[in-house]
Amino acid sequence: MHQNDEQNRDMLRMENLQKIKNTIVVISGKGGVGKSTVSVNIAYALALQGRRVGIMDVDIHGPSIAKMTGIDNKRLVSEEEGERPRPIEAVHNLFVLSIASMLESPDEAIIWRGPMKMGVIRQFLEDIDWPELDYLVVDCPPGTGDEPLSVIQLIGDVTGVVVVTTPQDVALLDVRKSINFVKKLETPILGIVENMAGFVCPKCGEKVDIFKSGGAEKVGKSFNVEVLGSIPIDGNIVNSGDEGKPYVYHYGKTEGGKIFSEIAEKLMVKIGKQCRSKNTFKAAMPLENGKLSEHFGHAKLFGIFTVEDKKIAKYEELTPPPHDCESIPKWLNELGVEKVIVKGIGDGAIKNLALKNIKAYEGDISISKDELVQKLIDNSLKLSRSNCPGAGCGHRH
């Protein structure tokens, strides 16, 4: 692949990731613990709270999300020729992407090794036109292999990981490995979900701990990781998955349904706190006569803002290097800038900002620089696209 092609694909991935506010990766140390069931019901529960949610199934060899969300008879297609396909909207506010929606038959076996699987995950993030989402739930295959590693590395800024287990000792042993895997990648752990945590008799109400009890709590305490909830065994969970109907919606008043809703609420609270703790960032904008410049590459000064607790804590004006598409994005990255406010900007600069994980937002030159930064803090600025005539690397914007 040529360097320009690689950069274009990276740009597409960054454009998608800029539309996704939070990414929750769901993993398990071993198979058979109900990880996909947990992924689907967390996603549905978040959507029922009015959030826009996506589910990305990266279990390439055993994709089950399409069936569990009722889209197994639908195929991924572009709305218009030449456009990237969008994920399938299973219900209002819930968008699903699975390789199962790309196969000719559900019985088709996928015999791929690591590099091919990694290529598909890249395609999921680059060749699909994701809508704007509050949450993307990524359902990984069991274990700590290529797929979860690739997802975390490709996304780069994963909000957090949920680890699914059952109460058996052998499953809990793998939870420890999963937690250590996530810690090595320096990714936040949102919590543990314990599935199949006891069976409640529908006739007498007696609870029987078929697979023991309390194991997840012990593991959580030893790693200082919260147990988000313990889901009891319920035949309706199996039936709802087979029928492609959300358990948390159709059986929301059951013990399991209530616990799934509580897990989603806990995740929203934890992620909200996590985001508030991340309210320190650096932003920049090109300046002309003390206000936002119309031309990113022509500006002789850049305003650099340090934001802490939703307020401008520090401000300085710096002279940028000569503009050649790469130099200013590189310089901003070295300063620790994460966001820029722009008016006129070329395609080359936009791409190079994205490659440095710097998000570009469109500003209004008629208002003051402080007002623009406050709008950025309040999330009321839209992401910017190339908007200069002749906007290429040779164009001085």
C-alpha positions in Angstrom: 0.0 0.0 0.0 1.4 3.4 -1.0 2.0 6.0 1.8 -0.8 8.3 0.6 -3.3 5.4 0.6 -2.2 4.5 4.1 -2.6 8.1 5.2 -6.0 8.3 3.6 -7.2 5.2 5.4 -5.8 6.5 8.7 -7.7 9.7 8.0 -11.0 7.8 7.5 -10.4 5.9 10.8 -9.8 9.1 12.6 -12.9 10.8 11.1 -14.9 7.8 12.4 -13.4 7.9 15.8 -14.0 11.6 16.1 -17.7 10.8 15.8 -17.7 8.3 18.7 -17.6 9.9 22.2 -16.9 6.7 24.2 -15.7 3.2 23.4 -16.4 0.3 25.7 -14.5 -2.9 24.9 -16.0 -6.1 26.3 -13.7 -9.1 26.8 -13.6 -12.4 28.6 -10.7 -14.7 29.6 -12.5 -17.8 28.2 -15.4 -18.7 26.0 -18.9 -19.7 27.1 -19.4 -17.0 29.8 -22.0 -15.0 28.0 -19.9 -12.1 26.9 -21.9 -11.4 23.7 -25.1 -11.5 25.8 -23.7 -8.9 28.1 -22.4 -6.7 25.2 -25.8 -6.7 23.5 -27.8 -6.0 26.7 -25.5 -3.2 27.8 -25.8 -1.7 24.4 -29.6 -2.0 24.4 -29.8 -0.6 28.0 -27.8 2.4 27.0 -30.0 3.0 23.9 -33.1 2.8 26.1 -31.6 5.7 28.1 -31.8 7.8 24.9 -28.1 7.4 23.9 -26.9 6.7 20.4 -25.1 3.4 20.6 -23.1 1.2 18.2 -22.1 -2.5 18.6 -19.1 -3.7 16.7 -18.7 -7.5 16.6 -15.0 -8.3 16.2 -15.4 -12.0 16.9 -14.6 -12.9 13.3 -14.8 -16.7 13.7 -17.9 -16.8 15.8 -20.0 -13.7 15.2 -23.2 -13.9 17.1 -24.2 -10.2 17.5 -26.2 -10.1 14.3 -28.5 -12.9 15.3 -28.8 -11.6 18.9 -29.9 -8.2 17.6 -32.3 -9.5 15.0 -30.4 -8.4 11.9 -29.1 -11.8 10.8 -31.2 -11.6 7.6 -29.9 -8.2 6.6 -26.9 -7.4 4.5 -24.5 -4.5 4.8 -24.9 -2.3 1.7 -24.1 1.2 0.6 -27.1 3.6 0.2 -25.6 5.0 -2.9 -22.9 3.8 -5.3 -19.4 4.9 -4.2 -20.4 5.6 -0.7 -19.2 3.7 2.4 -21.8 1.5 3.9 -23.3 2.4 7.3 -23.9 0.0 10.2 -27.4 -1.6 10.3 -29.8 0.2 12.6 -31.3 -2.7 14.6 -33.7 -0.5 16.6 -33.9 3.2 17.1 -30.5 4.5 18.3 -28.8 1.1 18.0 -26.4 0.5 15.1 -24.8 -2.9 14.5 -21.7 -4.0 12.6 -20.8 -7.7 12.3 -19.0 -9.7 9.6 -22.1 -12.0 9.7 -23.9 -9.2 7.7 -21.2 -9.6 5.0 -21.4 -13.4 4.5 -23.4 -15.1 1.8 -24.6 -17.8 4.3 -24.6 -18.0 8.1 -23.0 -21.4 7.7 -20.0 -20.1 5.9 -16.8 -20.8 7.7 -14.1 -18.1 8.1 -10.6 -19.7 7.9 -8.4 -16.7 8.5 -5.2 -16.2 10.4 -4.1 -13.2 12.5 -3.2 -10.6 9.8 -6.4 -11.1 7.8 -8.5 -10.7 10.9 -6.6 -7.6 11.8 -7.3 -6.3 8.3 -11.0 -6.8 8.8 -11.0 -4.9 12.1 -9.2 -2.0 10.4 -11.9 -2.1 7.6 -14.6 -1.9 10.3 -13.1 1.3 11.5 -12.1 2.8 8.1 -14.4 1.5 5.4 -17.7 1.9 7.3 -19.4 5.3 7.7 -20.2 5.3 11.4 -22.8 7.7 12.6 -22.2 10.0 15.6 -22.4 7.9 18.7 -22.4 8.4 22.4 -21.1 4.9 23.0 -19.5 2.2 20.8 -19.6 -1.3 22.5 -17.0 -3.6 21.0 -17.7 -7.3 21.5 -14.3 -9.2 21.3 -13.7 -13.0 21.0 -12.6 -14.8 24.2 -9.0 -14.5 25.4 -6.3 -11.9 25.2 -5.2 -12.4 21.6 -5.0 -10.4 18.4 -8.5 -9.0 18.3 -8.8 -7.1 21.6 -5.2 -6.1 21.2 -5.8 -4.7 17.7 -9.0 -2.9 18.8 -7.4 -1.1 21.7 -4.3 -0.2 19.6 -6.3 1.0 16.5 -8.8 3.0 18.5 -6.0 4.5 20.7 -8.2 6.2 23.3 -10.5 3.4 24.5 -12.8 4.7 27.3 -12.6 1.5 29.2 -12.9 -2.3 29.3 -15.6 -4.5 30.8 -14.5 -8.0 31.8 -17.2 -10.8 31.7 -16.9 -13.9 33.8 -18.9 -16.7 35.5 -18.4 -17.8 39.2 -16.4 -21.0 38.4 -12.8 -21.0 39.6 -11.5 -21.7 36.1 -13.3 -18.6 34.7 -12.0 -16.5 37.5 -8.4 -17.6 36.9 -8.8 -16.2 33.3 -10.3 -12.9 34.7 -7.0 -12.2 36.4 -5.2 -12.7 33.1 -7.7 -10.4 31.4 -7.3 -7.7 34.0 -3.5 -7.9 33.7 -3.7 -7.8 29.9 -5.7 -4.5 30.1 -3.4 -3.0 32.7 -0.4 -3.7 30.5 -2.1 -1.8 27.7 -2.6 1.1 30.2 -6.4 1.1 29.4 -9.0 1.9 32.1 -11.0 -1.1 33.5 -14.6 -0.1 34.0 -15.6 -3.2 35.9 -16.4 -6.9 36.0 -19.8 -8.4 35.1 -20.5 -11.8 36.6 -22.9 -13.8 34.5 -24.8 -17.0 35.4 -24.6 -16.0 39.1 -27.1 -18.4 40.6 -30.5 -19.7 39.5 -33.7 -18.5 41.0 -36.5 -21.1 40.8 -39.5 -19.5 39.1 -41.9 -21.5 41.3 -40.6 -21.2 44.8 -38.1 -18.3 44.4 -35.2 -20.2 46.0 -31.8 -19.3 44.7 -29.3 -22.0 43.9 -25.6 -21.1 43.2 -25.0 -23.7 40.5 -21.5 -22.2 39.7 -20.5 -21.1 43.3 -20.8 -17.5 44.4 -18.7 -14.5 45.5 -15.7 -15.3 43.3 -15.9 -12.2 41.1 -16.2 -10.0 44.2 -12.9 -11.5 45.6 -11.1 -11.0 42.3 -12.5 -7.4 42.0 -11.2 -6.6 45.5 -7.8 -8.0 44.9 -7.4 -5.8 41.8 -9.5 -2.8 43.1 -11.9 -3.3 40.2 -15.7 -2.9 40.8 -18.2 -5.7 40.1 -20.8 -3.8 38.1 -23.4 -6.5 38.6 -24.2 -10.2 38.8 -26.6 -11.6 36.3 -28.7 -14.6 37.4 -29.4 -17.6 35.2 -32.7 -17.0 33.3 -34.0 -19.0 30.4 -35.5 -15.9 28.9 -32.0 -14.5 28.4 -31.3 -17.5 26.1 -34.7 -17.2 24.3 -34.3 -13.5 23.7 -30.9 -13.9 22.2 -32.1 -16.7 19.9 -35.1 -14.6 18.8 -33.1 -11.4 18.3 -35.1 -9.5 20.9 -33.5 -7.4 23.6 -33.8 -9.1 27.0 -33.3 -5.9 28.9 -36.4 -4.4 27.1 -38.8 -7.4 26.9 -37.9 -8.7 30.3 -36.9 -5.4 31.9 -38.9 -6.0 35.1 -37.1 -9.3 35.9 -34.2 -9.4 38.3 -31.8 -9.9 35.4 -33.4 -7.1 33.3 -33.1 -4.7 36.2 -29.5 -5.6 36.8 -28.6 -5.0 33.2 -30.2 -1.5 33.4 -28.2 -0.9 36.6 -25.0 -1.9 34.9 -25.6 0.5 32.1 -26.4 3.3 34.6 -23.2 2.6 36.5 -21.2 2.7 33.3 -22.6 6.0 32.3 -21.8 7.4 35.8 -18.2 6.0 35.8 -17.6 7.2 32.2 -19.0 10.6 33.1 -16.6 10.9 36.1 -13.8 9.7 34.0 -14.5 12.4 31.4 -14.7 15.0 34.1 -11.3 13.9 35.3 -10.0 14.4 31.8 -11.2 18.0 31.6 -7.6 19.1 31.4 -6.5 19.5 27.8 -4.7 21.9 25.5 -6.3 23.7 22.6 -4.9 25.9 19.9 -6.1 28.3 17.2 -4.4 30.4 14.5 -4.6 34.1 15.2 -4.9 37.3 13.2 -5.3 40.7 15.0 -6.1 38.8 18.2 -9.0 36.8 16.8 -9.3 33.5 14.9 -7.5 33.6 11.6 -9.3 32.6 8.4 -6.2 30.8 7.2 -4.6 28.0 9.3 -1.3 28.1 7.4 -0.9 31.8 7.1 -1.2 32.7 10.8 2.0 34.2 12.3 0.8 33.5 15.8 -1.1 30.6 17.5 -3.0 31.0 20.7 -2.4 28.0 23.0 -5.0 27.4 25.8 -4.7 25.1 28.7 -8.2 24.1 30.0 -8.7 22.8 33.5 -12.1 22.0 35.1 -13.9 23.6 32.1 -12.0 26.9 32.5 -9.1 28.5 30.7 -6.3 28.1 33.2 -3.4 29.3 31.1 -3.0 31.2 27.8 0.1 31.9 25.7 0.8 33.0 22.1 3.5 31.2 20.1 5.1 31.5 16.7 4.5 28.5 14.5 7.1 26.9 12.2 6.9 27.5 8.4 3.8 25.8 7.0 4.2 22.8 4.8 1.2 20.6 5.7 3.1 18.5 8.3 5.1 21.1 10.3 2.3 22.8 12.2 0.5 19.6 13.1 3.8 18.1 14.3 4.6 21.3 16.3 1.1 21.3 17.9 1.5 17.6 18.8 4.8 18.3 20.4 3.2 21.1 22.5 0.6 18.5 23.7 -2.3 20.1 21.9 -5.4 17.8 21.5 -7.9 20.2 19.8 -7.6 23.1 17.3 -10.2 25.6 16.3 -9.9 26.7 12.7 -11.8 28.5 10.0 -10.0 28.0 6.7 -7.9 24.8 6.5 -6.6 22.6 3.7 -7.0 18.9 3.2 -3.4 18.1 3.8 -3.4 19.9 7.2 -6.6 18.2 8.3 -5.1 14.8 7.5 -1.9 15.5 9.3 -3.7 16.8 12.4 -5.8 13.5 12.4 -2.6 11.4 12.1 -1.4 13.2 15.3 -4.8 12.5 17.0 -5.6 16.2 17.0 -9.2 17.0 16.4 -10.1 20.1 14.4 -13.2 22.1 15.1 -14.8 24.8 13.0 -14.9 28.3 14.6 -16.6 31.6 13.8 -14.2 34.5 13.2 -16.8 37.0 14.4 -16.5 36.1 18.0 -13.6 36.3 20.5 -11.0 33.7 21.0 -12.1 33.1 24.6 -15.7 32.7 23.5 -14.6 30.1 20.9 -12.7 28.1 23.5 -15.7 28.2 25.9 -17.8 26.8 23.0 -15.2 24.1 22.6 -15.4 23.3 26.3 -19.2 23.2 26.1 -19.0 20.8 23.1 -20.9 23.2 20.9 -18.4 23.3 18.0 -18.7 21.0 15.0 -15.8 19.0 13.6 -14.1 20.8 10.7 -13.5 19.5 7.2 -11.2 20.9 4.5 -12.8 24.2 3.4 -10.1 26.1 1.5 -10.1 26.3 -2.4 -7.3 24.2 -3.8 -6.8 22.6 -0.4 -3.9 20.3 -1.0 -0.4 20.1 0.5 0.9 22.7 -1.8 -1.9 25.2 -0.8 -0.8 27.6 1.9 -3.8 27.2 4.2 
